[in-house]
Amino acid sequence: MNTTILNELAAIEAAYNIRILYACESGSRAWGFPSPDSDYDVRFIYTSPYKSYLSINDSKDHLSFPINSELDVYGWDLKKVLQLMYKSNTTPFEWLQSPMIYREEAGFRDELWSLCGAYFSQRSNIHHYLGIAKGALETLTDEGTIKIKSLFYVLRPLLSAKWCLERNGIAPMTIEPLLTLMPDKMKTMTQELIALKANAAEALMVTVNDDLLRHIKTEYNYCSTASSDLPRNQFDAEKLNDCFFKTIMRYDDTRLERKETAAP
């Protein structure tokens, strides 16, 4: 599958005249709880030729493709990624932590990651994760059953919200370090669910243990209440603007073409 993904990324570069600087896995496989039928959620960051950023017309800032049974491929222009970092959006924070990297220009991830801490908003990150957890929890049936995939869309975001609250920092992408925030009994239950999911379809319906459900609701209320009075951060975009300019110039292939054209 790795070869298939690399070939797909190369084809996208050629078709759209872009340069992919970073590509990673950003789904259950990277989070640490895949199912046998989990697809590959490939996410990438790219730049376009510098002239496209100078046009009076708005340029497209993302690339999406039809999802098939194996691949879900999606990419964001670097400018969009930096704009989202400025808003303390959790998605770039997670992509840059992925344990499964398909492609990377040397040093690119480290450079972006070094900026992330300066744009972390405790309030916005907590509320983002609580929103995901709430939406997934609403799929719980009256009989107390839920798709195992959806249950993990409750558990991981809820743990991430708690991490942001109690550690006041960007939450880890993978679930294993997040489990340290759970009481031993809840941690064991979650690990058993991870083992179950590893051998079951993502659509498998499971009954949520009463103790686990009470724990989920208690933690949700705790994070929601504790974060309600947190300040709204305001950030300076200077570092991101500097990163944007330096990066598009560093990886702009047309610069080489201009020099070759100007040579005697």
Secondary structure, 3 states (H helix, E strand, C coil): CHHHHHHHHHHHHHHHCCEEEEEEECCHHHHCCCCCCCCEEEEEEEECCHHHHCCCCCCCCEEECCCCCCEEEEEEEHHHHHHHHHCCCHHHHHHCCCCCEEEECCCHHHHHHHHHHHHCCHHHHHHHHHHHHHHHHCCCCCCCEEEHHHHHHHHHHHHHHHHHHHHCCCCCCCHHHHHHHCCHHHHHHHHHHHHHHCCCCCCCEEECCHHHHHHHHHHHHHHHHHHCCCCCCCCCCHHHHHHHHHHHHHCCHHHHHHHHHHCC
